[in-house]
Amino acid sequence: MSPEEIQNLRHLVQDAKNILLVTHIAPDGDAIGSITAMAQMLEELGVENLLLACDDPAKVKHDFIPMFDRIAADIDRITAFQPDLVII
């Protein structure tokens, strides 16, 4: 990835007010870990309004992962969010 592409991504994140993070259906530990790690990084960068989403509820066996409880599977909550930026 070029420095210009990285700068463009940085601007997309900085300009977004609402960011939706999405993982695949039937998420495994890698998917849960990836989406929560990205959320933690974005919060450290100052992003305040994040929604972590998955079409399927995350399995309880992954509840030790930080931010696990913030992953939404409620379609009404997800569709009501109205993100400026979606990261898949």
TAZI-V194379 format. One record per backbone hydrogen bond with DSSP energy under -1.0 kcal/mol. CO is the residue of the C=O (numbers start at 1). NH is the residue of the N-H. E is the energy in kcal/mol with one decimal. If there is no record, write none. Layout:
co:CO nh:NH e:E
co:CO nh:NH e:E
This chain:
co:2 nh:6 e:-2.2
co:3 nh:7 e:-2.2
co:4 nh:8 e:-2.2
co:5 nh:9 e:-2.2
co:6 nh:10 e:-2.4
co:7 nh:11 e:-2.1
co:8 nh:12 e:-2.1
co:9 nh:13 e:-2.2
co:10 nh:14 e:-2.6
co:11 nh:15 e:-2.3
co:18 nh:84 e:-2.9
co:18 nh:85 e:-1.7
co:19 nh:51 e:-2.2
co:20 nh:87 e:-3.0
co:21 nh:53 e:-3.0
co:28 nh:32 e:-2.4
co:29 nh:33 e:-2.9
co:30 nh:34 e:-2.3
co:31 nh:35 e:-2.4
co:32 nh:36 e:-2.2
co:33 nh:37 e:-2.1
co:34 nh:38 e:-2.3
co:35 nh:39 e:-1.8
co:36 nh:40 e:-2.4
co:37 nh:41 e:-2.3
co:38 nh:42 e:-2.6
co:39 nh:43 e:-2.4
co:40 nh:44 e:-2.1
co:41 nh:45 e:-1.4
co:42 nh:47 e:-2.5
co:43 nh:46 e:-1.4
co:49 nh:19 e:-2.4
co:51 nh:21 e:-3.1
co:52 nh:72 e:-3.5
co:53 nh:23 e:-1.8
co:59 nh:62 e:-2.2
co:60 nh:63 e:-2.4
co:62 nh:65 e:-2.0
co:65 nh:68 e:-2.0
co:67 nh:70 e:-2.2
co:68 nh:71 e:-1.6
co:72 nh:54 e:-2.4
co:74 nh:78 e:-2.4
co:75 nh:79 e:-2.7
co:76 nh:80 e:-1.5
co:85 nh:20 e:-2.7
co:87 nh:22 e:-2.6
